[in-house]
Amino acid sequence: MATKQDTVTHNAITLKGSAQMVAEFFYYGINSILYQRGVYPSDSFKRIQKYGTSMLVANDKSVNDFLKPCISQLEIWLSTRVARTVVVVIMEADTKEVLERWQFDVCNEEGDAAGSNGTATSSKPEKKIRQEIADVIRQITASVSFLPLLENKCTFDVLMYVDDKVSQPEGWGESPSFAIENAREVHLRQVSTGLHTVETKVAYKGDDE
């Protein structure tokens, strides 16, 4: 496990530290989506305290066995600056009709200083970053106020987009984009570490007019 010195140098966030924080944001963000949208029963989640707020994470082995390798690989791609977009797709279990598409676009930032080894660092306070993460998690929680009720049993998938030059990990495969035709779209707040910025939005299938 990384030590504090690995992620922060003289109160500056390193690229490795930024990748860890952003990957962690994705882990909790995806868990929040799965809970709030009822993809799994509420009793398959446990409540924890994180970022100064209460949130729920999956206590289901199959969910964690799927998510944790994804997040670990994503952290590597973030630290090498090749991650571009993460998409969480929610679809009906039987028909595979896509109902929601949560998209997280990653942009690399230059930082504002260089560490002892010449690599970019950020002086943005870690407390501020965690507040931004908490704000987005709260927006995900509040999304139930405008997203249509998911009446049928649903499942999910996670898509990751990286630079073309990146080799595909063993066991991973190509996937369709799962776009929603004539979707409605809502943008959430952004999270920025000074080295990575994540823009979040959700597209969803609106009620037929």
C-alpha positions in Angstrom: 0.0 0.0 0.0 1.3 3.4 -0.8 2.5 5.7 2.0 1.6 9.3 2.4 5.0 10.2 1.2 4.3 8.5 -2.1 1.3 10.7 -2.8 2.3 14.1 -1.3 5.7 15.7 -1.6 6.2 18.8 0.6 2.5 19.3 0.6 2.3 19.0 -3.2 0.2 16.2 -4.8 2.2 13.9 -7.1 0.9 12.4 -10.3 0.7 9.0 -8.5 -1.3 10.6 -5.6 -3.6 12.3 -8.1 -4.2 9.0 -9.8 -5.0 7.3 -6.5 -7.5 10.0 -5.5 -9.3 10.0 -8.9 -9.5 6.2 -9.0 -10.9 6.3 -5.5 -13.5 8.8 -6.6 -14.6 6.5 -9.4 -14.9 3.6 -7.0 -17.2 5.5 -4.6 -19.0 7.2 -7.5 -19.8 4.0 -9.2 -21.0 2.4 -6.0 -23.2 5.4 -5.3 -24.7 5.1 -8.8 -25.4 1.4 -8.3 -27.1 2.0 -5.0 -29.1 5.1 -5.9 -30.4 3.6 -9.1 -31.4 0.4 -7.4 -29.3 -1.9 -9.6 -28.7 -4.1 -6.6 -30.9 -4.5 -3.5 -30.3 -2.0 -0.7 -29.3 -4.7 1.7 -26.3 -5.6 -0.4 -24.7 -2.3 0.5 -23.0 -1.2 3.7 -22.8 2.4 5.0 -19.4 4.0 5.5 -18.1 7.5 6.3 -16.0 9.0 3.5 -15.2 12.6 2.5 -17.0 13.9 5.5 -20.3 12.3 4.4 -22.2 9.1 4.7 -22.3 6.8 1.6 -22.9 3.2 0.7 -20.6 0.7 -1.0 -21.4 -2.7 -2.3 -21.1 -5.6 0.1 -21.6 -8.1 -2.7 -18.6 -10.2 -3.6 -19.5 -10.4 -7.3 -19.7 -6.6 -7.6 -16.4 -6.1 -5.9 -14.7 -8.8 -7.9 -15.8 -6.9 -11.0 -15.1 -3.4 -9.8 -11.7 -3.7 -8.0 -9.7 -4.9 -11.0 -11.3 -2.2 -13.1 -10.3 0.5 -10.6 -6.8 -0.9 -10.2 -6.3 -0.8 -14.0 -7.8 2.7 -14.2 -5.3 4.0 -11.6 -2.4 2.7 -13.7 -3.8 4.5 -16.7 -4.4 7.7 -14.8 -0.8 7.6 -13.5 0.5 7.2 -17.1 -1.9 9.9 -18.4 -3.6 7.6 -21.0 -7.1 7.4 -19.4 -9.7 9.4 -21.3 -13.2 8.4 -20.4 -15.0 6.1 -18.0 -18.6 5.2 -18.7 -21.1 3.4 -16.5 -24.0 1.9 -18.5 -27.3 0.8 -16.8 -29.5 -1.4 -18.9 -32.5 -3.6 -18.5 -31.3 -7.1 -17.6 -33.6 -9.0 -20.0 -33.7 -6.7 -23.1 -30.3 -5.1 -22.7 -32.0 -1.8 -23.5 -29.7 1.1 -22.3 -31.5 3.3 -19.9 -28.7 5.5 -18.4 -25.2 6.3 -19.4 -23.0 8.0 -16.8 -19.9 9.5 -18.5 -16.8 10.7 -16.7 -14.3 12.5 -19.0 -10.7 12.8 -17.8 -8.5 15.7 -18.8 -4.8 15.9 -17.9 -3.6 19.1 -16.3 0.0 20.4 -16.2 0.1 21.0 -12.5 1.8 24.1 -11.1 5.2 22.9 -9.9 7.8 20.2 -10.4 8.8 17.6 -7.8 12.3 16.7 -6.8 12.5 14.3 -9.8 11.2 16.9 -12.2 7.7 15.5 -12.6 4.6 17.7 -12.3 2.9 18.2 -9.0 -0.1 20.1 -7.8 -0.3 22.5 -4.8 -4.1 22.2 -4.6 -5.2 21.4 -1.0 -6.2 17.8 -0.6 -9.1 19.0 1.6 -10.5 21.0 -1.4 -10.2 18.0 -3.7 -12.1 15.8 -1.3 -14.8 18.4 -0.9 -15.2 18.5 -4.7 -15.5 14.7 -4.7 -18.1 14.8 -1.9 -20.1 17.4 -3.9 -20.3 15.1 -6.9 -21.3 12.1 -4.8 -24.1 14.2 -3.3 -25.2 15.2 -6.8 -25.3 11.5 -7.7 -27.4 10.9 -4.6 -29.8 13.7 -5.6 -30.1 12.4 -9.2 -33.1 10.3 -8.1 -35.1 13.6 -8.1 -34.9 13.9 -11.9 -34.0 10.5 -13.3 -36.9 8.3 -14.4 -37.7 5.4 -12.1 -36.0 2.1 -13.2 -39.0 -0.2 -12.9 -37.5 -3.4 -14.2 -34.5 -5.4 -13.1 -31.3 -3.8 -14.4 -27.7 -4.7 -14.8 -24.6 -2.5 -15.5 -21.3 -2.4 -17.3 -18.2 -0.2 -17.1 -16.4 1.0 -20.3 -13.0 2.6 -20.3 -11.5 4.6 -23.1 -7.8 5.2 -23.4 -5.2 6.4 -25.9 -5.1 4.3 -29.1 -1.5 3.3 -28.4 -2.4 1.5 -25.2 -2.5 -2.3 -25.3 -5.7 -4.0 -24.2 -5.3 -6.0 -20.9 -5.7 -9.7 -21.1 -9.3 -10.8 -20.7 -10.7 -7.4 -21.7 -12.6 -6.9 -25.0 -14.0 -4.3 -27.3 -17.5 -3.0 -26.5 -20.2 -0.9 -28.3 -20.7 2.6 -27.0 -24.2 1.9 -25.7 -25.4 5.3 -26.8 -28.9 6.4 -26.0 -30.8 7.9 -29.0 -32.4 11.3 -28.3 -31.1 11.2 -24.8 -31.7 13.8 -22.2 -28.4 14.9 -20.5 -27.5 16.5 -17.2 -24.0 17.8 -16.3 -22.7 17.5 -12.8 -19.9 19.4 -11.1 -16.2 18.7 -11.9 -13.4 17.3 -9.8 -9.9 18.6 -10.2 -6.7 17.6 -8.5 -4.6 20.1 -10.5 -3.2 17.1 -12.4 -6.4 15.5 -13.5 -9.9 17.0 -14.1 -13.0 14.8 -14.3 -16.2 16.1 -15.9 -19.3 14.2 -15.1 -22.6 13.9 -16.9 -25.5 11.5 -17.2 -27.6 10.8 -20.3 -30.8 9.0 -19.8 -33.8 7.7 -21.7 -36.6 10.2 -21.1 -40.3 9.4 -20.9 -42.0 9.1 -24.3 -43.9 12.2 -25.2 
